[in-house]
Structure formats: structure tokens, C-alpha cells
Amino acid sequence: MLVVGAGEVALRKVELLMRSGAAVTVVAPDIHPELMRRAGAGLIKLALREFVPEDLLGSRLVIVATSHRALNRWIANLSDSRGIPVNVVDDSEASRFIVPAIVDRDPVLVAVATSGTSPVLARRLRERLEALIPKRIGEAALWLRSLRSTAQSQLRDIDARRRFFEAVIDGPAMRRFIDGDAQGARPHRPAVVGDEFDRASRCRRGDARGCRSG
């Protein structure tokens, strides 16, 4: 994958491509320090110079993120003529695909797109979501995954499992985990599990009244 340009915007695009496992080449005369660091670590390929048409050879996808509109359009036309999908930052007319603004809380990803009508609006919405979504929500997702095997083995009823996870996510256990108190989250979990396990046990015994949720 080829990225032309190496400022803050290009850095975000490179990060997105790297998360997908793509092999990334960056071409630009001036390079963001973080991109220089990644190149030094062998994570990306780097060409410290202006773009030349030969840079498109072997590229399967191109992202253009320079500050020069005429240059961006020229690269986009070259890419398009060679059948290479191209995205030009802040120029939907020259783009053949759209890259959404992404909030990354791996493994939780939230994407915002405006169908190319207003990249600035997409960025602003992403910034607001960044402020709203807890930093540890990705770790919380992994924690919830670790509970699934126990819930599936003990709670055979789908509705019971749903109630269990809703109680965990909406209750004090999740709040403690998000606040960085993973140990403190544990004491709140068994009570919920116990309630659901008791209900599941009554259902297995054929007690219809015991199957009803509160």
C-alpha cells in the first residue's frame, strides 16, 4: 500500500493500514517523526523524496495526503488510469474509495463517515466520540469475552445470558473495570451470576415461576 505525504493526516492513514496488516510504503520529502521512527524500526518502507509515477508500480491501493491539491489530483489520475483504488484526503471527487474517521479502542472500533461530503465534520465527530468513549473500553471488551465461556456453560437460556451481560455492562462491575479497578470489579460479578444461575437452575427443575425475570 502506498501513502504519499507524511504529515499528521498521513500518519493516521498509515496507522490504519498497519492495523490491517498491510505492507506500507510512504513517499514524501519531509517526514513526521513518528513515521521516521517506524521506518527505522522496519515497520514501514520510506522514500524521502517527491513522488514519481514509478512509485505506483506494484501498489494495490494508494492514499494521497499532501497539502498540494494539483499534485494530489495528478497522482489520483495516474492511479485511476492504472486501475489502482485511490483515496485523496479531503477530496471526495478525486477519490475512488472513502476512509472513515475511526475511534480505535482495539478490539472496539467506531467508524464515522459522511460519504465524502464533509471530511472535517467526520473528524469533529470522531474527536467528540474519542472524548466520550472510555480509553479502557477495548480492555473491557476482552474482559467480557473472558466471561462468555462461563456464561454459556452455566446459562443455557439465551435470554438469561443476555440479562447477565446487560447487568454486568450497566452495573458497578463495568464502572469499576473502566476506572482501572479490575480487581474491584470481581466482587460485583458473582451476585449477578448467582441470580441468573439460580433462575436457570429453577428453569431446569421445571419451576415456571422461577424462570421469570424480575
C-alpha positions as CSV (number, residue, x, y, z in Angstrom):
1,M,0.0,0.0,0.0
2,L,1.3,3.4,-0.9
3,V,0.9,6.6,1.1
4,V,2.0,9.9,-0.5
5,G,2.6,12.6,2.1
6,A,3.9,12.3,5.7
7,G,2.2,14.8,8.0
8,E,-0.3,14.2,10.8
9,V,-3.1,13.1,8.4
10,A,-0.8,10.7,6.6
11,L,0.3,9.3,10.0
12,R,-3.3,8.4,10.8
13,K,-3.8,6.7,7.5
14,V,-0.6,4.7,7.9
15,E,-1.7,3.6,11.4
16,L,-5.0,2.4,9.9
17,L,-3.3,0.4,7.2
18,M,-0.8,-1.1,9.6
19,R,-3.6,-2.3,11.9
20,S,-4.9,-4.2,8.9
21,G,-1.6,-5.9,8.4
22,A,-0.7,-4.1,5.2
23,A,2.8,-3.6,4.0
24,V,3.1,0.2,3.8
25,T,5.4,2.4,1.7
26,V,5.5,6.2,2.4
27,V,6.8,8.7,-0.1
28,A,7.4,12.3,0.9
29,P,10.3,14.8,1.1
30,D,9.5,15.7,4.7
31,I,8.5,13.0,7.2
32,H,6.6,13.1,10.5
33,P,8.9,12.0,13.4
34,E,6.7,9.0,14.2
35,L,6.8,7.8,10.7
36,M,10.6,8.1,10.7
37,R,10.7,6.1,13.9
38,R,8.5,3.3,12.4
39,A,10.7,3.3,9.3
40,G,13.8,2.9,11.5
41,A,12.2,0.0,13.2
42,G,11.5,-1.7,9.9
43,L,7.7,-1.4,10.2
44,I,7.2,0.6,7.0
45,K,9.2,1.4,3.9
46,L,10.2,5.1,3.4
47,A,11.3,7.1,0.4
48,L,12.5,10.6,1.3
49,R,11.8,12.4,-1.9
50,E,9.0,13.7,-4.1
51,F,6.5,11.2,-5.7
52,V,7.3,9.8,-9.1
53,P,4.9,7.8,-11.3
54,E,7.1,4.7,-10.8
55,D,6.1,4.6,-7.2
56,L,2.8,3.2,-8.3
57,L,4.4,0.0,-9.6
58,G,3.2,-2.9,-7.5
59,S,0.8,-0.8,-5.4
60,R,-2.6,-2.3,-4.8
61,L,-4.0,0.8,-3.0
62,V,-3.0,4.5,-2.8
63,I,-3.7,7.2,-0.2
64,V,-2.7,10.7,-1.1
65,A,-2.3,13.1,1.8
66,T,-0.2,16.1,0.6
67,S,-1.1,19.7,1.0
68,H,-0.9,20.4,-2.7
69,R,-4.3,19.9,-4.5
70,A,-2.8,19.9,-8.0
71,L,-0.3,17.2,-7.0
72,N,-3.0,15.2,-5.3
73,R,-5.2,15.3,-8.4
74,W,-2.3,14.3,-10.7
75,I,-1.5,11.2,-8.5
76,A,-5.1,10.3,-8.3
77,N,-5.5,10.5,-12.1
78,L,-2.4,8.3,-12.6
79,S,-3.7,5.8,-10.1
80,D,-7.1,5.7,-11.7
81,S,-5.7,5.2,-15.1
82,R,-3.8,2.2,-13.9
83,G,-6.8,0.7,-12.1
84,I,-5.4,1.3,-8.6
85,P,-8.0,2.3,-6.0
86,V,-7.1,5.8,-4.7
87,N,-8.2,8.0,-1.8
88,V,-7.3,11.7,-1.8
89,V,-7.7,13.2,1.7
90,D,-10.4,15.9,1.7
91,D,-11.2,15.4,-2.0
92,S,-14.1,13.1,-2.5
93,E,-14.3,13.8,-6.2
94,A,-10.8,12.6,-6.8
95,S,-11.3,9.5,-4.6
96,R,-12.4,6.1,-5.6
97,F,-13.0,4.9,-2.0
98,I,-13.6,6.6,1.3
99,V,-11.6,6.1,4.5
100,P,-13.8,6.8,7.6
101,A,-12.7,8.6,10.7
102,I,-12.0,5.9,13.3
103,V,-12.0,5.7,17.0
104,D,-9.7,2.8,17.8
105,R,-10.1,1.1,21.2
106,D,-8.9,-2.3,19.9
107,P,-10.8,-4.6,19.6
108,V,-13.6,-2.0,19.7
109,L,-13.6,0.2,16.5
110,V,-16.1,3.0,15.8
111,A,-16.1,4.5,12.3
112,V,-17.7,7.8,11.2
113,A,-18.2,8.7,7.5
114,T,-20.1,11.4,5.7
115,S,-19.9,9.7,2.3
116,G,-17.2,12.2,1.4
117,T,-19.5,15.3,1.8
118,S,-17.5,16.7,4.8
119,P,-14.3,15.1,6.0
120,V,-13.9,17.9,8.5
121,L,-17.3,17.0,10.1
122,A,-16.3,13.4,10.2
123,R,-13.1,14.3,12.1
124,R,-15.0,16.6,14.5
125,L,-17.5,13.8,15.3
126,R,-14.6,11.4,15.8
127,E,-13.0,13.8,18.2
128,R,-16.2,14.0,20.2
129,L,-16.6,10.3,20.3
130,E,-12.9,10.0,21.4
131,A,-13.8,12.1,24.4
132,L,-17.0,10.1,25.2
133,I,-15.7,6.5,24.8
134,P,-13.6,5.3,27.7
135,K,-9.9,4.6,27.0
136,R,-10.3,1.1,28.5
137,I,-13.4,0.1,26.6
138,G,-11.2,-2.3,24.5
139,E,-9.8,-4.0,27.6
140,A,-13.4,-4.2,28.9
141,A,-14.5,-6.0,25.7
142,L,-11.7,-8.5,26.2
143,W,-12.8,-8.9,29.9
144,L,-16.4,-9.6,28.8
145,R,-15.2,-12.1,26.3
146,S,-13.4,-14.0,29.1
147,L,-16.8,-14.3,30.8
148,R,-18.6,-15.8,27.9
149,S,-17.4,-19.4,28.3
150,T,-18.7,-19.5,31.9
151,A,-21.9,-17.8,31.0
152,Q,-22.5,-20.2,28.1
153,S,-21.8,-23.3,30.2
154,Q,-23.9,-22.2,33.1
155,L,-26.7,-20.2,31.5
156,R,-28.2,-22.3,28.7
157,D,-31.0,-19.9,28.1
158,I,-30.1,-17.1,25.6
159,D,-32.3,-14.6,27.4
160,A,-30.6,-15.4,30.7
161,R,-27.2,-14.8,29.2
162,R,-28.4,-11.5,27.7
163,R,-29.7,-10.4,31.1
164,F,-26.4,-11.4,32.7
165,F,-24.2,-9.4,30.3
166,E,-26.6,-6.4,30.4
167,A,-26.3,-6.4,34.2
168,V,-22.5,-6.6,34.1
169,I,-22.2,-3.8,31.4
170,D,-24.8,-1.5,33.0
171,G,-23.7,-2.1,36.6
172,P,-20.9,-1.3,39.0
173,A,-18.7,-4.1,37.7
174,M,-18.2,-2.4,34.4
175,R,-17.8,1.0,36.0
176,R,-15.0,-0.3,38.3
177,F,-13.3,-2.0,35.4
178,I,-13.4,1.1,33.2
179,D,-12.0,3.1,36.1
180,G,-9.0,0.8,36.2
181,D,-10.1,-1.3,39.2
182,A,-10.2,-4.8,37.6
183,Q,-9.9,-6.5,41.0
184,G,-12.7,-4.3,42.4
185,A,-14.9,-5.4,39.5
186,R,-14.8,-9.0,40.5
187,P,-16.9,-8.9,43.8
188,H,-19.8,-7.4,41.8
189,R,-19.9,-10.1,39.3
190,P,-20.8,-13.2,41.4
191,A,-24.0,-11.7,42.6
192,V,-25.3,-11.2,39.1
193,V,-24.1,-14.6,38.1
194,G,-25.7,-16.1,41.1
195,D,-29.1,-14.6,40.4
196,E,-29.0,-15.8,36.8
197,F,-27.6,-19.2,37.8
198,D,-30.4,-19.6,40.4
199,R,-33.0,-18.7,37.8
200,A,-31.5,-21.1,35.2
201,S,-31.5,-23.9,37.8
202,R,-35.1,-23.3,38.7
203,C,-36.0,-23.4,35.0
204,R,-34.2,-26.7,34.6
205,R,-36.2,-28.1,37.5
206,G,-39.4,-27.0,35.7
207,D,-40.3,-24.2,38.1
208,A,-42.1,-21.8,35.8
209,R,-42.3,-19.1,38.4
210,G,-38.6,-19.3,39.0
211,C,-38.0,-18.7,35.3
212,R,-39.5,-15.2,35.3
213,S,-37.0,-12.4,35.4
214,G,-37.5,-9.6,38.0
